[in-house]
Amino acid sequence: MGIVYTKELLPGMIVASDIITPSNQLIIASNTTLTDFLIEQLKLNSITEVDVKGHITTVSSENASYSEKVTSSENFRIFKEKFSSNSKQLETAMSHIINNQQADLNDLVVQINQMTPVGATSIEIFDMIHNMRSFDDSTYAHCLNVALICRVMAGWLHLSDEDTDILTLSGLLHDIGKVGISDDILNKPGKLTSEEFDIMKSHSQKGYDILKNKNIDERVKLAALQHHERCDGSGYPSTLHSDNIIKFAKLIAIADVYDAMTSARVYRKGLCPFKVISIFEEEGLQKYDPKYILTFLERIGSAYINNNVRLSDGRVGEVVMINSNTLSRPMIKIGEEYVNLAKNVDIEISDII
Ligand SMILES: [Fe+2]
């Protein structure tokens, strides 16, 4: 078929050669069948035309990836609409706070509460958050994501309704100090210089300074200040240890890191939850309060019991049991065989299917 403008691409077209971004990054390999989701990715990555093969295949719901199934659902369409309007409302609210104008924060919390479909499971909410990334990757979107993840965690931890709302507001405003930091630093694709990193790190203190004299719950202000502190004293700005970090900042730290993991700009077939768990395990669970991080990771892992996964050796099986000592390496049933990934460390889960 030859070269086709990205705006004219259709799901089902097959990519004829590797697609490389202007910054030399491979985003889609040759022979990949395009989907709506992938075409969106191409637009986001400023790819204007694509070399495609001669015939079109149809993406059926059976062979659609996990991520495509999420994004093609009615629930996701509604979520996406609410997300866009709430992202704008949050932007306005933050600007009002910064300019000492009235901001209706209670209404914002109510809107967040109504964002997720009635009856949606925690994992469905996480999947929608993850898939929303390709449409909105702003600081406001990140704050919305953190607020939504915090609400899910609040449910897991049986927090009171009042605490849940305060935690939600803490999530919405935790990065308000980033509003004053230039986009060149916030969106810099490469590694920050140490000077730039210092500017970036100043956002937690700046956020606290913006909020401190406002008529806002004290816990929201401290969450903005402390959400980069870590329980082992390795965080900033004050290298606080666990006892001196408030619960709300500890919960936001987990939601913040989880959201950062889903923010990779390169297309992935849906975030593998076991990869998330292993990244937390590698980073060091001692950075987080064990009461919260273990609940968080166990909930994520157990939600995928009975789901099919593809292993790195190509085999497909079913998650049958989570190993509490190595949460990222569950027991997998393949046919009649049980493969314990805790003992087969050279194999890992590559995909949820
Ligand atoms: Fe932050």
Residues whose N, C-alpha, C, O or C-beta is under 5 A from the ligand:
A	BS01	LIG	H174 D175
